Amino acid sequence: MNTHANDLSREVSLQELEPSPIEDEFPSDVKDSYFPSSSDRSNYDDEAIKPVQRTSTLGLDAHSPVWYLTRIHKYSSYAFSVFTAFHIANTSIIPLATRSVANSERYLLLTRPYYQSPIAEPFIVVLPLLAHIGSGVALRLYRRKQNLKRYGAENRTDRRMVAWPKLSGTSALGYALVPLVFGHSFVNRIIPLWYEGGSSSINLGYVSHGFAKHPAVSFIGFGALITVGVWHSVWGWAKWLNWTPSQVTQGGPEGQLMRKRRWYVVNAVSAVVSALWLAGGMGIVGRGGAVGGWVGREYDELYSHIPLIGNYMASS
């Protein structure tokens, strides 16, 4: 009896449903969520996140300071090389061709305005030289700072434990060249400007007079200036042209042979250029003899104003 009642209540609770076909499409909420329409996709593409192009406050591409300093260091040497080409022609090649200081003076007067005029000199000599030296020092200091940060050096004791970046031979020659270049500029440009208001009277005779009156100082100073300057310049250009031994990427015996060849070639070019400059500058101009008369006395007065050795040069 109880079993029959339970079956009856179960039948009453059931509902009779009309048959209906199965839907061929997904429900609208699911379809819209996972499969957007073409119009929705176009709107989504328009709003897609694009890569951010980072720029500096000046509108330049974002590069590290090393990138900018390296290019300043490189391209400043281009401008200064123009001056060097004029200078070696006036002080070496032309004297070698004429075999006379007096006959070389007119060529010096013709070409000197191109790199000693008030407009050309700052852009060809002064600014490139300062930019080259400044960027080189800044590069070394920045790499030093990066090394200290990398090793977590926070105090003086920690900083002493971190070695400075390795100094290449070209860089060492560059640092040695700085006082030589400034000393040469001081004697030939700054002193005449201070005491005579200009350097119009400074010519090859002024240099030959210094060699005749003060041979030890002149030969040592000019010899060091030319050799150090040429070796630094040639090795620097070899680096810009990817021609130094350290830039050889090939390994094995062939790579080692290529490094040796490059080392010999770069040093051979440096030796040839140095010999050429020394032959004209010291072999011809340096042996031109002292200048007499009031011009010679004026030169002696200018040389006497050189710091530290001026009094010695005036009394000799």
Sequence and secondary structure as in RCSB ss.txt:
>XXXX:A:sequence
MNTHANDLSREVSLQELEPSPIEDEFPSDVKDSYFPSSSDRSNYDDEAIKPVQRTSTLGLDAHSPVWYLTRIHKY
SSYAFSVFTAFHIANTSIIPLATRSVANSERYLLLTRPYYQSPIAEPFIVVLPLLAHIGSGVALRLYRRKQNLKR
YGAENRTDRRMVAWPKLSGTSALGYALVPLVFGHSFVNRIIPLWYEGGSSSINLGYVSHGFAKHPAVSFIGFGAL
ITVGVWHSVWGWAKWLNWTPSQVTQGGPEGQLMRKRRWYVVNAVSAVVSALWLAGGMGIVGRGGAVGGWVGREYD
ELYSHIPLIGNYMASS
>XXXX:A:secstr
 HHHHHHHHHHHH          SS  HHHHHHHS  HHHHHHHHHT       B TTS B   HHHHHHHHHHH
HHHHHHHHHHHHHIIIIIHHHHH  HHHHHHHHHHHTHHHHSTTHHIIIIIHHHHHHHHHHHHHHHHHHHHHHHH
TT  SHHHHHHS      HHHHHHHHHHHHHHHHHIIIIIHHHHHHSS TT SHHHHHHHHHH HHHHHHHHHHH
HHHHHHHHHHHHHHHTT SGGG    HHHHHHHHHHHHHHHHHHHHHHHHHHHHHIIIIITTS    HHHHHHHH
HHHTTSTTTHHHHHH 
